[in-house]
């Protein structure tokens, strides 16, 4: 998401837990970084960097709620997931006051209702990769025999990028 935003010309603010994850975001093009383990007031930290026109929320919970409150008028919030274990609570008054659009995105569902849109999006991302505009970060590579170790790393949320299992 950071690379795509950067490639589109956006000023990207990355929010993550820990310097290692933020270093990956900076390498991908994030211009400002917020370490959730280093701040007691995530809303204040977000407001200091915002307001935001687009929010990509893969975490949910209190961080997602704070991001919703730090958006600009007519912002768009993309709900991608809830890695925190809690979905982002939506308060209608916050959405109404700023005319905020909230869009839930289940990428896999596009295979059912809009496969051509998914194909076109993936083709564009592959072209961007071929042109060097994006370079997805691979933090770990495992041989197939260690696939269970790869899954353990994924479950423990200790990876800072993609995990690749090779044959």
C-alpha positions in Angstrom: 0.0 0.0 0.0 2.8 2.4 0.8 4.5 1.7 -2.5 1.3 2.2 -4.5 0.5 5.4 -2.7 4.0 6.7 -3.3 3.9 5.6 -7.0 0.6 7.6 -7.4 2.3 10.7 -6.0 0.7 10.7 -2.6 2.5 11.9 0.6 2.3 8.7 2.6 2.2 8.4 6.3 2.9 4.9 7.6 1.7 3.7 11.0 3.3 0.6 12.4 4.6 -1.0 15.6 8.4 -0.9 15.8 11.4 0.6 14.1 11.9 -2.4 11.8 8.5 -2.2 10.3 8.8 1.6 9.9 12.1 1.2 8.2 10.5 -1.0 5.6 7.7 1.6 5.1 10.3 4.4 4.7 12.2 2.3 2.1 8.9 1.9 0.3 8.3 5.6 0.1 6.6 6.7 3.3 7.5 10.3 4.1 6.3 10.3 7.7 6.3 7.5 10.2 4.3 6.9 13.4 5.4 4.2 15.8 2.4 2.9 17.8 4.7 1.4 20.4 6.3 4.9 21.0 3.2 7.0 21.4 0.5 7.1 24.1 -1.8 9.2 21.9 -2.2 7.8 18.4 -4.9 10.3 17.5 -2.6 13.2 18.4 0.2 11.7 16.4 -2.1 11.2 13.4 -3.5 14.7 13.6 0.0 16.1 13.7 0.7 14.4 10.3 -2.8 14.8 8.8 -5.4 15.5 7.8 -5.6 12.5 5.5 -7.4 12.2 2.2 -7.2 8.4 2.0 -6.8 5.9 4.8 -5.8 2.3 4.2 -6.9 0.5 7.3 -5.7 -3.1 7.6 -5.4 -3.0 11.4 -8.8 -1.8 12.7 -9.5 -1.4 16.4 -8.4 1.8 18.2 -5.9 2.7 15.5 -8.5 2.5 12.8 -10.9 4.6 14.9 -8.2 7.2 15.5 -7.4 7.3 11.7 -11.1 7.9 11.0 -11.0 10.9 13.3 -7.9 12.3 11.6 -9.3 12.5 8.0 -9.9 15.5 5.9 -13.3 16.5 4.7 -14.5 14.2 1.9 -11.8 11.6 2.8 -12.0 8.0 1.7 -11.3 5.2 4.2 -10.6 1.8 2.9 -11.3 -1.0 5.4 -9.0 -3.8 4.3 -8.9 -6.0 7.5 -8.6 -6.1 11.2 -5.1 -7.4 12.1 -5.7 -6.1 15.7 -8.5 -8.6 16.2 -11.1 -5.8 16.4 -12.9 -4.2 13.5 -12.8 -0.4 13.2 -15.8 1.1 15.0 -17.7 3.4 12.7 -19.4 6.4 14.3 -22.0 7.9 12.0 -21.5 11.4 13.4 -17.8 11.3 12.5 -18.6 10.2 9.0 -21.4 12.8 8.5 -19.5 15.8 9.9 -16.7 15.3 7.3 -18.6 13.7 4.5 -16.3 10.6 4.8 -16.7 7.6 2.4 -15.9 4.3 4.1 -15.4 1.4 1.7 -15.0 -2.2 2.8 -12.7 -4.2 0.5 -12.5 -7.9 0.2 -10.1 -8.5 -2.7 -10.9 -12.2 -3.0 -14.6 -11.4 -3.6 -13.8 -9.7 -6.9 -13.2 -13.2 -8.3 -16.9 -13.7 -8.0 -18.5 -10.4 -8.9 -15.9 -8.5 -10.9 -13.1 -10.8 -12.1 -12.2 -8.5 -15.0 -11.6 -5.5 -12.6 -9.3 -7.8 -10.5 -7.5 -9.0 -13.6 -6.9 -5.4 -14.8 -5.7 -4.3 -11.4 -3.3 -7.1 -11.1 -2.0 -6.6 -14.7 -1.3 -2.9 -13.8 0.6 -3.9 -10.6 2.6 -6.5 -12.6 3.4 -3.8 -15.2 4.5 -1.4 -12.4 6.7 -4.1 -11.0 8.3 -4.7 -14.4 8.9 -0.9 -14.8 10.5 -0.8 -11.3 7.8 1.5 -9.9 7.0 -1.0 -7.1 9.2 -3.6 -5.5 7.3 -5.6 -2.9 9.4 -6.3 0.1 10.2 -10.0 0.8 11.3 -10.3 4.4 11.7 -14.1 4.6 12.1 -17.0 2.2 11.6 -20.6 3.2 12.0 -23.9 1.4 8.8 -25.9 1.0 10.0 -28.3 3.8 9.8 -25.4 6.2 6.4 -24.2 5.2 5.2 -24.7 8.8 7.9 -22.3 10.0 6.7 -19.7 7.4 3.2 -20.0 8.7 4.4 -19.7 12.3 6.2 -16.5 11.3 3.0 -15.2 9.7 0.9 -16.1 12.7 3.3 -14.4 15.1 3.2 -11.2 13.0 7.0 -10.9 13.1 7.5 -10.6 9.4 8.2 -7.1 8.0 7.1 -8.0 4.5 6.1 -10.9 2.3 6.9 -14.4 3.2 7.9 -16.6 0.2 7.8 -20.4 0.2 9.9 -21.9 -2.6 9.9 -25.4 -4.0 
